[in-house]
Amino acid sequence: MDCREFEAKLWAFLDGELDAAACAELRAHLEDCPGCLDHYRFEDALRLFVRRCCQETVPDALRARLDHLLARLEE
Ligand SMILES: [Zn+2]
């Protein structure tokens, strides 16, 4: 697996949509490739953050911060 292939499958991997063989390939690539490991960690953290912010129990302050962040991304 090369880095382009890894990136193409990263979101499916994070969403748990890949089969065991594909997951094993991605994990093997992560062990060999610090750049993709950084990318993976970033996407994983971002995903957890967004998911937490989408729950109804999110404090208003956190939701406001996320709105602000998204507004900046859309500029
Ligand atoms: Zn890579």
PDB file of the backbone (N, CA, C, O) and the ligand in Angstrom, with CONECT records:
HET     ZN  A 101       1
ATOM      1  N   MET A   1       0.838  -1.201   0.000  1.00  0.00           N
ATOM      2  CA  MET A   1       0.000   0.000   0.000  1.00  0.00           C
ATOM      3  C   MET A   1       0.877   1.258   0.000  1.00  0.00           C
ATOM      4  O   MET A   1       1.849   1.331   0.752  1.00  0.00           O
ATOM      5  N   ASP A   2       0.548   2.228  -0.821  1.00  0.00           N
ATOM      6  CA  ASP A   2       1.287   3.488  -0.775  1.00  0.00           C
ATOM      7  C   ASP A   2       0.429   4.572  -0.100  1.00  0.00           C
ATOM      8  O   ASP A   2      -0.714   4.328   0.285  1.00  0.00           O
ATOM      9  N   CYS A   3       1.007   5.760   0.030  1.00  0.00           N
ATOM     10  CA  CYS A   3       0.335   6.815   0.794  1.00  0.00           C
ATOM     11  C   CYS A   3      -0.975   7.263   0.143  1.00  0.00           C
ATOM     12  O   CYS A   3      -1.937   7.594   0.837  1.00  0.00           O
ATOM     13  N   ARG A   4      -1.008   7.271  -1.185  1.00  0.00           N
ATOM     14  CA  ARG A   4      -2.247   7.691  -1.849  1.00  0.00           C
ATOM     15  C   ARG A   4      -3.370   6.702  -1.576  1.00  0.00           C
ATOM     16  O   ARG A   4      -4.515   7.088  -1.337  1.00  0.00           O
ATOM     17  N   GLU A   5      -3.031   5.446  -1.615  1.00  0.00           N
ATOM     18  CA  GLU A   5      -4.026   4.410  -1.345  1.00  0.00           C
ATOM     19  C   GLU A   5      -4.504   4.504   0.112  1.00  0.00           C
ATOM     20  O   GLU A   5      -5.686   4.341   0.416  1.00  0.00           O
ATOM     21  N   PHE A   6      -3.535   4.773   0.997  1.00  0.00           N
ATOM     22  CA  PHE A   6      -3.877   4.926   2.410  1.00  0.00           C
ATOM     23  C   PHE A   6      -4.885   6.060   2.598  1.00  0.00           C
ATOM     24  O   PHE A   6      -5.901   5.894   3.272  1.00  0.00           O
ATOM     25  N   GLU A   7      -4.593   7.216   1.994  1.00  0.00           N
ATOM     26  CA  GLU A   7      -5.479   8.373   2.149  1.00  0.00           C
ATOM     27  C   GLU A   7      -6.867   8.089   1.598  1.00  0.00           C
ATOM     28  O   GLU A   7      -7.873   8.529   2.154  1.00  0.00           O
ATOM     29  N   ALA A   8      -6.907   7.352   0.500  1.00  0.00           N
ATOM     30  CA  ALA A   8      -8.203   7.041  -0.117  1.00  0.00           C
ATOM     31  C   ALA A   8      -9.065   6.182   0.801  1.00  0.00           C
ATOM     32  O   ALA A   8     -10.293   6.247   0.760  1.00  0.00           O
ATOM     33  N   LYS A   9      -8.406   5.380   1.624  1.00  0.00           N
ATOM     34  CA  LYS A   9      -9.157   4.459   2.486  1.00  0.00           C
ATOM     35  C   LYS A   9      -9.279   4.923   3.932  1.00  0.00           C
ATOM     36  O   LYS A   9      -9.940   4.279   4.747  1.00  0.00           O
ATOM     37  N   LEU A  10      -8.634   6.051   4.244  1.00  0.00           N
ATOM     38  CA  LEU A  10      -8.559   6.469   5.643  1.00  0.00           C
ATOM     39  C   LEU A  10      -9.935   6.669   6.279  1.00  0.00           C
ATOM     40  O   LEU A  10     -10.174   6.219   7.400  1.00  0.00           O
ATOM     41  N   TRP A  11     -10.841   7.344   5.564  1.00  0.00           N
ATOM     42  CA  TRP A  11     -12.145   7.644   6.169  1.00  0.00           C
ATOM     43  C   TRP A  11     -12.971   6.382   6.351  1.00  0.00           C
ATOM     44  O   TRP A  11     -13.667   6.228   7.355  1.00  0.00           O
ATOM     45  N   ALA A  12     -12.896   5.491   5.393  1.00  0.00           N
ATOM     46  CA  ALA A  12     -13.614   4.218   5.542  1.00  0.00           C
ATOM     47  C   ALA A  12     -13.061   3.438   6.728  1.00  0.00           C
ATOM     48  O   ALA A  12     -13.800   2.786   7.466  1.00  0.00           O
ATOM     49  N   PHE A  13     -11.747   3.522   6.893  1.00  0.00           N
ATOM     50  CA  PHE A  13     -11.090   2.864   8.025  1.00  0.00           C
ATOM     51  C   PHE A  13     -11.593   3.451   9.342  1.00  0.00           C
ATOM     52  O   PHE A  13     -11.953   2.713  10.259  1.00  0.00           O
ATOM     53  N   LEU A  14     -11.615   4.782   9.431  1.00  0.00           N
ATOM     54  CA  LEU A  14     -12.074   5.444  10.653  1.00  0.00           C
ATOM     55  C   LEU A  14     -13.543   5.142  10.934  1.00  0.00           C
ATOM     56  O   LEU A  14     -13.961   5.070  12.089  1.00  0.00           O
ATOM     57  N   ASP A  15     -14.314   4.968   9.873  1.00  0.00           N
ATOM     58  CA  ASP A  15     -15.738   4.673  10.039  1.00  0.00           C
ATOM     59  C   ASP A  15     -16.014   3.197  10.286  1.00  0.00           C
ATOM     60  O   ASP A  15     -17.163   2.799  10.480  1.00  0.00           O
ATOM     61  N   GLY A  16     -14.952   2.383  10.278  1.00  0.00           N
ATOM     62  CA  GLY A  16     -15.125   0.963  10.527  1.00  0.00           C
ATOM     63  C   GLY A  16     -15.779   0.223   9.370  1.00  0.00           C
ATOM     64  O   GLY A  16     -16.426  -0.806   9.562  1.00  0.00           O
ATOM     65  N   GLU A  17     -15.600   0.764   8.153  1.00  0.00           N
ATOM     66  CA  GLU A  17     -16.262   0.162   6.990  1.00  0.00           C
ATOM     67  C   GLU A  17     -15.377  -0.829   6.231  1.00  0.00           C
ATOM     68  O   GLU A  17     -15.836  -1.476   5.290  1.00  0.00           O
ATOM     69  N   LEU A  18     -14.124  -0.948   6.634  1.00  0.00           N
ATOM     70  CA  LEU A  18     -13.224  -1.855   5.917  1.00  0.00           C
ATOM     71  C   LEU A  18     -13.244  -3.250   6.538  1.00  0.00           C
ATOM     72  O   LEU A  18     -13.502  -3.415   7.730  1.00  0.00           O
ATOM     73  N   ASP A  19     -12.965  -4.249   5.699  1.00  0.00           N
ATOM     74  CA  ASP A  19     -12.887  -5.603   6.251  1.00  0.00           C
ATOM     75  C   ASP A  19     -11.544  -5.808   6.965  1.00  0.00           C
ATOM     76  O   ASP A  19     -10.660  -4.954   6.894  1.00  0.00           O
ATOM     77  N   ALA A  20     -11.404  -6.928   7.642  1.00  0.00           N
ATOM     78  CA  ALA A  20     -10.227  -7.163   8.484  1.00  0.00           C
ATOM     79  C   ALA A  20      -8.930  -7.122   7.680  1.00  0.00           C
ATOM     80  O   ALA A  20      -7.920  -6.604   8.158  1.00  0.00           O
ATOM     81  N   ALA A  21      -8.951  -7.663   6.473  1.00  0.00           N
ATOM     82  CA  ALA A  21      -7.736  -7.692   5.653  1.00  0.00           C
ATOM     83  C   ALA A  21      -7.298  -6.273   5.281  1.00  0.00           C
ATOM     84  O   ALA A  21      -6.111  -5.947   5.330  1.00  0.00           O
ATOM     85  N   ALA A  22      -8.272  -5.433   4.910  1.00  0.00           N
ATOM     86  CA  ALA A  22      -7.951  -4.052   4.539  1.00  0.00           C
ATOM     87  C   ALA A  22      -7.446  -3.278   5.754  1.00  0.00           C
ATOM     88  O   ALA A  22      -6.508  -2.489   5.637  1.00  0.00           O
ATOM     89  N   CYS A  23      -8.054  -3.494   6.913  1.00  0.00           N
ATOM     90  CA  CYS A  23      -7.601  -2.843   8.144  1.00  0.00           C
ATOM     91  C   CYS A  23      -6.154  -3.229   8.458  1.00  0.00           C
ATOM     92  O   CYS A  23      -5.349  -2.389   8.861  1.00  0.00           O
ATOM     93  N   ALA A  24      -5.841  -4.496   8.270  1.00  0.00           N
ATOM     94  CA  ALA A  24      -4.477  -4.961   8.545  1.00  0.00           C
ATOM     95  C   ALA A  24      -3.485  -4.273   7.616  1.00  0.00           C
ATOM     96  O   ALA A  24      -2.383  -3.925   8.040  1.00  0.00           O
ATOM     97  N   GLU A  25      -3.863  -4.071   6.345  1.00  0.00           N
ATOM     98  CA  GLU A  25      -2.990  -3.365   5.405  1.00  0.00           C
ATOM     99  C   GLU A  25      -2.766  -1.926   5.840  1.00  0.00           C
ATOM    100  O   GLU A  25      -1.643  -1.424   5.785  1.00  0.00           O
ATOM    101  N   LEU A  26      -3.821  -1.268   6.266  1.00  0.00           N
ATOM    102  CA  LEU A  26      -3.687   0.122   6.688  1.00  0.00           C
ATOM    103  C   LEU A  26      -2.821   0.222   7.944  1.00  0.00           C
ATOM    104  O   LEU A  26      -1.981   1.114   8.055  1.00  0.00           O
ATOM    105  N   ARG A  27      -3.031  -0.700   8.892  1.00  0.00           N
ATOM    106  CA  ARG A  27      -2.216  -0.659  10.115  1.00  0.00           C
ATOM    107  C   ARG A  27      -0.751  -0.902   9.787  1.00  0.00           C
ATOM    108  O   ARG A  27       0.132  -0.275  10.372  1.00  0.00           O
ATOM    109  N   ALA A  28      -0.490  -1.820   8.844  1.00  0.00           N
ATOM    110  CA  ALA A  28       0.894  -2.100   8.451  1.00  0.00           C
ATOM    111  C   ALA A  28       1.517  -0.842   7.856  1.00  0.00           C
ATOM    112  O   ALA A  28       2.678  -0.535   8.123  1.00  0.00           O
ATOM    113  N   HIS A  29       0.745  -0.111   7.048  1.00  0.00           N
ATOM    114  CA  HIS A  29       1.266   1.125   6.468  1.00  0.00           C
ATOM    115  C   HIS A  29       1.546   2.161   7.566  1.00  0.00           C
ATOM    116  O   HIS A  29       2.558   2.859   7.514  1.00  0.00           O
ATOM    117  N   LEU A  30       0.668   2.260   8.542  1.00  0.00           N
ATOM    118  CA  LEU A  30       0.856   3.221   9.640  1.00  0.00           C
ATOM    119  C   LEU A  30       2.160   2.957  10.394  1.00  0.00           C
ATOM    120  O   LEU A  30       2.832   3.886  10.842  1.00  0.00           O
ATOM    121  N   GLU A  31       2.504   1.681  10.525  1.00  0.00           N
ATOM    122  CA  GLU A  31       3.734   1.354  11.257  1.00  0.00           C
ATOM    123  C   GLU A  31       4.978   1.789  10.503  1.00  0.00           C
ATOM    124  O   GLU A  31       6.012   2.069  11.109  1.00  0.00           O
ATOM    125  N   ASP A  32       4.878   1.845   9.183  1.00  0.00           N
ATOM    126  CA  ASP A  32       6.043   2.183   8.357  1.00  0.00           C
ATOM    127  C   ASP A  32       6.104   3.643   7.952  1.00  0.00           C
ATOM    128  O   ASP A  32       7.125   4.095   7.434  1.00  0.00           O
ATOM    129  N   CYS A  33       5.034   4.388   8.178  1.00  0.00           N
ATOM    130  CA  CYS A  33       4.947   5.700   7.552  1.00  0.00           C
ATOM    131  C   CYS A  33       4.520   6.768   8.569  1.00  0.00           C
ATOM    132  O   CYS A  33       3.328   6.934   8.829  1.00  0.00           O
ATOM    133  N   PRO A  34       5.490   7.492   9.143  1.00  0.00           N
ATOM    134  CA  PRO A  34       5.174   8.511  10.155  1.00  0.00           C
ATOM    135  C   PRO A  34       4.238   9.597   9.623  1.00  0.00           C
ATOM    136  O   PRO A  34       3.404  10.112  10.367  1.00  0.00           O
ATOM    137  N   GLY A  35       4.369   9.944   8.358  1.00  0.00           N
ATOM    138  CA  GLY A  35       3.509  10.984   7.786  1.00  0.00           C
ATOM    139  C   GLY A  35       2.048  10.586   7.807  1.00  0.00           C
ATOM    140  O   GLY A  35       1.190  11.384   8.185  1.00  0.00           O
ATOM    141  N   CYS A  36       1.759   9.362   7.406  1.00  0.00           N
ATOM    142  CA  CYS A  36       0.378   8.886   7.416  1.00  0.00           C
ATOM    143  C   CYS A  36      -0.109   8.666   8.844  1.00  0.00           C
ATOM    144  O   CYS A  36      -1.297   8.828   9.126  1.00  0.00           O
ATOM    145  N   LEU A  37       0.798   8.300   9.745  1.00  0.00           N
ATOM    146  CA  LEU A  37       0.411   8.142  11.146  1.00  0.00           C
ATOM    147  C   LEU A  37      -0.047   9.483  11.711  1.00  0.00           C
ATOM    148  O   LEU A  37      -1.060   9.552  12.408  1.00  0.00           O
ATOM    149  N   ASP A  38       0.697  10.548  11.412  1.00  0.00           N
ATOM    150  CA  ASP A  38       0.280  11.890  11.842  1.00  0.00           C
ATOM    151  C   ASP A  38      -1.081  12.243  11.278  1.00  0.00           C
ATOM    152  O   ASP A  38      -1.950  12.752  11.986  1.00  0.00           O
ATOM    153  N   HIS A  39      -1.257  11.968  10.000  1.00  0.00           N
ATOM    154  CA  HIS A  39      -2.515  12.274   9.330  1.00  0.00           C
ATOM    155  C   HIS A  39      -3.662  11.490   9.985  1.00  0.00           C
ATOM    156  O   HIS A  39      -4.730  12.033  10.268  1.00  0.00           O
ATOM    157  N   TYR A  40      -3.409  10.220  10.211  1.00  0.00           N
ATOM    158  CA  TYR A  40      -4.412   9.375  10.843  1.00  0.00           C
ATOM    159  C   TYR A  40      -4.807   9.918  12.212  1.00  0.00           C
ATOM    160  O   TYR A  40      -5.990  10.003  12.542  1.00  0.00           O
ATOM    161  N   ARG A  41      -3.785  10.291  13.015  1.00  0.00           N
ATOM    162  CA  ARG A  41      -4.079  10.798  14.369  1.00  0.00           C
ATOM    163  C   ARG A  41      -4.894  12.077  14.308  1.00  0.00           C
ATOM    164  O   ARG A  41      -5.806  12.288  15.108  1.00  0.00           O
ATOM    165  N   PHE A  42      -4.551  12.933  13.341  1.00  0.00           N
ATOM    166  CA  PHE A  42      -5.270  14.195  13.197  1.00  0.00           C
ATOM    167  C   PHE A  42      -6.734  13.948  12.829  1.00  0.00           C
ATOM    168  O   PHE A  42      -7.640  14.513  13.441  1.00  0.00           O
ATOM    169  N   GLU A  43      -6.955  13.101  11.827  1.00  0.00           N
ATOM    170  CA  GLU A  43      -8.326  12.832  11.390  1.00  0.00           C
ATOM    171  C   GLU A  43      -9.133  12.148  12.488  1.00  0.00           C
ATOM    172  O   GLU A  43     -10.318  12.424  12.675  1.00  0.00           O
ATOM    173  N   ASP A  44      -8.465  11.248  13.211  1.00  0.00           N
ATOM    174  CA  ASP A  44      -9.148  10.534  14.284  1.00  0.00           C
ATOM    175  C   ASP A  44      -9.576  11.503  15.381  1.00  0.00           C
ATOM    176  O   ASP A  44     -10.701  11.420  15.874  1.00  0.00           O
ATOM    177  N   ALA A  45      -8.694  12.416  15.767  1.00  0.00           N
ATOM    178  CA  ALA A  45      -8.999  13.400  16.798  1.00  0.00           C
ATOM    179  C   ALA A  45     -10.096  14.348  16.323  1.00  0.00           C
ATOM    180  O   ALA A  45     -11.009  14.683  17.079  1.00  0.00           O
ATOM    181  N   LEU A  46      -9.999  14.775  15.072  1.00  0.00           N
ATOM    182  CA  LEU A  46     -11.001  15.681  14.511  1.00  0.00           C
ATOM    183  C   LEU A  46     -12.382  15.030  14.502  1.00  0.00           C
ATOM    184  O   LEU A  46     -13.394  15.659  14.811  1.00  0.00           O
ATOM    185  N   ARG A  47     -12.386  13.761  14.140  1.00  0.00           N
ATOM    186  CA  ARG A  47     -13.629  13.021  14.062  1.00  0.00           C
ATOM    187  C   ARG A  47     -14.285  12.896  15.443  1.00  0.00           C
ATOM    188  O   ARG A  47     -15.496  13.068  15.583  1.00  0.00           O
ATOM    189  N   LEU A  48     -13.471  12.597  16.457  1.00  0.00           N
ATOM    190  CA  LEU A  48     -14.000  12.498  17.814  1.00  0.00           C
ATOM    191  C   LEU A  48     -14.537  13.835  18.286  1.00  0.00           C
ATOM    192  O   LEU A  48     -15.577  13.912  18.940  1.00  0.00           O
ATOM    193  N   PHE A  49     -13.805  14.895  17.939  1.00  0.00           N
ATOM    194  CA  PHE A  49     -14.201  16.241  18.338  1.00  0.00           C
ATOM    195  C   PHE A  49     -15.543  16.603  17.716  1.00  0.00           C
ATOM    196  O   PHE A  49     -16.446  17.087  18.398  1.00  0.00           O
ATOM    197  N   VAL A  50     -15.663  16.364  16.414  1.00  0.00           N
ATOM    198  CA  VAL A  50     -16.901  16.692  15.715  1.00  0.00           C
ATOM    199  C   VAL A  50     -18.055  15.869  16.245  1.00  0.00           C
ATOM    200  O   VAL A  50     -19.159  16.380  16.431  1.00  0.00           O
ATOM    201  N   ARG A  51     -17.800  14.589  16.490  1.00  0.00           N
ATOM    202  CA  ARG A  51     -18.860  13.729  16.988  1.00  0.00           C
ATOM    203  C   ARG A  51     -19.352  14.209  18.360  1.00  0.00           C
ATOM    204  O   ARG A  51     -20.553  14.237  18.629  1.00  0.00           O
ATOM    205  N   ARG A  52     -18.399  14.586  19.219  1.00  0.00           N
ATOM    206  CA  ARG A  52     -18.755  15.064  20.537  1.00  0.00           C
ATOM    207  C   ARG A  52     -19.584  16.345  20.425  1.00  0.00           C
ATOM    208  O   ARG A  52     -20.533  16.552  21.181  1.00  0.00           O
ATOM    209  N   CYS A  53     -19.215  17.185  19.483  1.00  0.00           N
ATOM    210  CA  CYS A  53     -19.902  18.460  19.317  1.00  0.00           C
ATOM    211  C   CYS A  53     -21.293  18.292  18.715  1.00  0.00           C
ATOM    212  O   CYS A  53     -22.135  19.181  18.843  1.00  0.00           O
ATOM    213  N   CYS A  54     -21.535  17.177  18.071  1.00  0.00           N
ATOM    214  CA  CYS A  54     -22.837  16.941  17.450  1.00  0.00           C
ATOM    215  C   CYS A  54     -23.832  16.334  18.427  1.00  0.00           C
ATOM    216  O   CYS A  54     -25.018  16.221  18.117  1.00  0.00           O
ATOM    217  N   GLN A  55     -23.362  15.946  19.596  1.00  0.00           N
ATOM    218  CA  GLN A  55     -24.276  15.396  20.590  1.00  0.00           C
ATOM    219  C   GLN A  55     -25.033  16.532  21.268  1.00  0.00           C
ATOM    220  O   GLN A  55     -24.537  17.652  21.389  1.00  0.00           O
ATOM    221  N   GLU A  56     -26.237  16.214  21.700  1.00  0.00           N
ATOM    222  CA  GLU A  56     -27.084  17.272  22.244  1.00  0.00           C
ATOM    223  C   GLU A  56     -26.620  17.757  23.601  1.00  0.00           C
ATOM    224  O   GLU A  56     -27.032  18.824  24.057  1.00  0.00           O
ATOM    225  N   THR A  57     -25.761  16.980  24.252  1.00  0.00           N
ATOM    226  CA  THR A  57     -25.303  17.367  25.580  1.00  0.00           C
ATOM    227  C   THR A  57     -24.111  18.320  25.546  1.00  0.00           C
ATOM    228  O   THR A  57     -23.562  18.684  26.586  1.00  0.00           O
ATOM    229  N   VAL A  58     -23.721  18.716  24.342  1.00  0.00           N
ATOM    230  CA  VAL A  58     -22.568  19.614  24.216  1.00  0.00           C
ATOM    231  C   VAL A  58     -22.862  20.954  24.889  1.00  0.00           C
ATOM    232  O   VAL A  58     -23.922  21.543  24.675  1.00  0.00           O
ATOM    233  N   PRO A  59     -21.934  21.424  25.691  1.00  0.00           N
ATOM    234  CA  PRO A  59     -22.130  22.740  26.312  1.00  0.00           C
ATOM    235  C   PRO A  59     -22.194  23.843  25.248  1.00  0.00           C
ATOM    236  O   PRO A  59     -21.553  23.739  24.202  1.00  0.00           O
ATOM    237  N   ASP A  60     -22.962  24.885  25.518  1.00  0.00           N
ATOM    238  CA  ASP A  60     -23.112  25.970  24.550  1.00  0.00           C
ATOM    239  C   ASP A  60     -21.778  26.576  24.151  1.00  0.00           C
ATOM    240  O   ASP A  60     -21.570  26.922  22.989  1.00  0.00           O
ATOM    241  N   ALA A  61     -20.879  26.702  25.113  1.00  0.00           N
ATOM    242  CA  ALA A  61     -19.591  27.336  24.821  1.00  0.00           C
ATOM    243  C   ALA A  61     -18.811  26.534  23.779  1.00  0.00           C
ATOM    244  O   ALA A  61     -18.180  27.096  22.884  1.00  0.00           O
ATOM    245  N   LEU A  62     -18.870  25.219  23.916  1.00  0.00           N
ATOM    246  CA  LEU A  62     -18.149  24.359  22.971  1.00  0.00           C
ATOM    247  C   LEU A  62     -18.798  24.420  21.595  1.00  0.00           C
ATOM    248  O   LEU A  62     -18.115  24.460  20.572  1.00  0.00           O
ATOM    249  N   ARG A  63     -20.117  24.426  21.587  1.00  0.00           N
ATOM    250  CA  ARG A  63     -20.834  24.497  20.324  1.00  0.00           C
ATOM    251  C   ARG A  63     -20.534  25.833  19.616  1.00  0.00           C
ATOM    252  O   ARG A  63     -20.342  25.879  18.401  1.00  0.00           O
ATOM    253  N   ALA A  64     -20.499  26.882  20.387  1.00  0.00           N
ATOM    254  CA  ALA A  64     -20.188  28.196  19.811  1.00  0.00           C
ATOM    255  C   ALA A  64     -18.794  28.194  19.206  1.00  0.00           C
ATOM    256  O   ALA A  64     -18.569  28.770  18.142  1.00  0.00           O
ATOM    257  N   ARG A  65     -17.854  27.542  19.890  1.00  0.00           N
ATOM    258  CA  ARG A  65     -16.493  27.483  19.374  1.00  0.00           C
ATOM    259  C   ARG A  65     -16.448  26.696  18.061  1.00  0.00           C
ATOM    260  O   ARG A  65     -15.737  27.064  17.126  1.00  0.00           O
ATOM    261  N   LEU A  66     -17.210  25.619  18.011  1.00  0.00           N
ATOM    262  CA  LEU A  66     -17.236  24.814  16.786  1.00  0.00           C
ATOM    263  C   LEU A  66     -17.872  25.605  15.635  1.00  0.00           C
ATOM    264  O   LEU A  66     -17.387  25.573  14.504  1.00  0.00           O
ATOM    265  N   ASP A  67     -18.954  26.306  15.940  1.00  0.00           N
ATOM    266  CA  ASP A  67     -19.583  27.137  14.908  1.00  0.00           C
ATOM    267  C   ASP A  67     -18.585  28.142  14.358  1.00  0.00           C
ATOM    268  O   ASP A  67     -18.503  28.371  13.151  1.00  0.00           O
ATOM    269  N   HIS A  68     -17.834  28.731  15.266  1.00  0.00           N
ATOM    270  CA  HIS A  68     -16.834  29.720  14.878  1.00  0.00           C
ATOM    271  C   HIS A  68     -15.770  29.071  13.982  1.00  0.00           C
ATOM    272  O   HIS A  68     -15.362  29.639  12.968  1.00  0.00           O
ATOM    273  N   LEU A  69     -15.340  27.889  14.374  1.00  0.00           N
ATOM    274  CA  LEU A  69     -14.321  27.165  13.609  1.00  0.00           C
ATOM    275  C   LEU A  69     -14.833  26.826  12.217  1.00  0.00           C
ATOM    276  O   LEU A  69     -14.125  27.019  11.228  1.00  0.00           O
ATOM    277  N   LEU A  70     -16.054  26.324  12.136  1.00  0.00           N
ATOM    278  CA  LEU A  70     -16.630  25.958  10.837  1.00  0.00           C
ATOM    279  C   LEU A  70     -16.824  27.176   9.959  1.00  0.00           C
ATOM    280  O   LEU A  70     -16.602  27.116   8.749  1.00  0.00           O
ATOM    281  N   ALA A  71     -17.238  28.282  10.561  1.00  0.00           N
ATOM    282  CA  ALA A  71     -17.433  29.516   9.797  1.00  0.00           C
ATOM    283  C   ALA A  71     -16.112  29.947   9.166  1.00  0.00           C
ATOM    284  O   ALA A  71     -16.081  30.404   8.023  1.00  0.00           O
ATOM    285  N   ARG A  72     -15.023  29.798   9.918  1.00  0.00           N
ATOM    286  CA  ARG A  72     -13.713  30.170   9.377  1.00  0.00           C
ATOM    287  C   ARG A  72     -13.291  29.247   8.248  1.00  0.00           C
ATOM    288  O   ARG A  72     -12.668  29.685   7.280  1.00  0.00           O
ATOM    289  N   LEU A  73     -13.626  27.979   8.368  1.00  0.00           N
ATOM    290  CA  LEU A  73     -13.265  27.027   7.309  1.00  0.00           C
ATOM    291  C   LEU A  73     -14.016  27.330   6.011  1.00  0.00           C
ATOM    292  O   LEU A  73     -13.519  27.068   4.916  1.00  0.00           O
ATOM    293  N   GLU A  74     -15.202  27.877   6.154  1.00  0.00           N
ATOM    294  CA  GLU A  74     -16.022  28.144   4.962  1.00  0.00           C
ATOM    295  C   GLU A  74     -15.634  29.419   4.251  1.00  0.00           C
ATOM    296  O   GLU A  74     -16.063  29.652   3.121  1.00  0.00           O
ATOM    297  N   GLU A  75     -14.832  30.247   4.888  1.00  0.00           N
ATOM    298  CA  GLU A  75     -14.452  31.529   4.270  1.00  0.00           C
ATOM    299  C   GLU A  75     -13.658  31.331   2.997  1.00  0.00           C
ATOM    300  O   GLU A  75     -13.263  32.306   2.358  1.00  0.00           O
TER     301      GLU A  75
HETATM  302 ZN    ZN A 101       2.095   6.817   4.026  1.00  0.00          ZN2+
END
